Amino acid sequence: MGCILPVCSETDGRPQEAYTDMFTGRQKLAFARRLENNWQDLADYFDVPAGQRLSFAPGREPQGVWEWLEARQRLPELLDALRYIDRTDIVVEVLAPPALPVSAPGVIWQGSPFPGLRHFTHKDASIFFGHSQETTALLARVQQERFVAVVGASGSGKSSLVAAGVLPRLHEIAGGQDW
C-alpha cells in the first residue's frame, strides 16, 4: 500500500494522511491562478456533479474544485489528476515538495564552493544556488517534450544546470526516477 504524497506514512499497514497540512494556502492560490480554464477538465476527471460546478463562484472555479476535493479528502489524488490533464507544470512549479538537499543536514561543505573550470555535477547540487527558476522550467519542459535542447554560449552553465540542477530533481516528475 503506498501513498501519493510524502506526507503519508504507513503505520499498522494503513496510510495516515494529513489532509489539512498537505498544501499551504500559498500553494492553493498559486494552483488556482495557474489552472485557469482547465478547472473543467479537472472537474471531469474527478466526476464533480454538474450541480456542484454551478455552485462554484464565477471566476473562482479553480478554488471551488480545490475546496470540493478538500471536503472529500481527495487532495492526495490531485497530483496524478493534474498530470493526466497535461498540467504537469502546476505539479512541478507549484505543488511538488521542494527538493531535498543532497547533503545531510548539519554537514558542512568542505572545500571551495566554486568548481573552477569544470561544471557542477550532481554531487555539487547542495551548493548549486540561484538557478531554481531555470531548473523548474526545464523540468516542466522535459515532462512535456520528448527532446529538450539546452543551448547557450560557451561557459554559460548549461552542463551545470543539467547536472546539478535538473538531474537531482528528476524524481519530482512522473517517470523521472527511471532516468
Buried (B, 14 or more C-beta within 10 A) or exposed (E): EEEBBEBBEEEEEEEEBEBEEBBEEEBBBBBBEBBEEBBBBBBEBBEBEEEEBEEBEEEEBBBBBBEBBBEEEEBBBBBEBBBBBEBBBBBBBBBBEEBEEBEEEEEEEEEEEEBEEEBBBBEBBBBBEEBEEBBBEBBBBBBEEEEEEBEEEEEEBBBBBBBBBBBBBBEBBBEBEEE
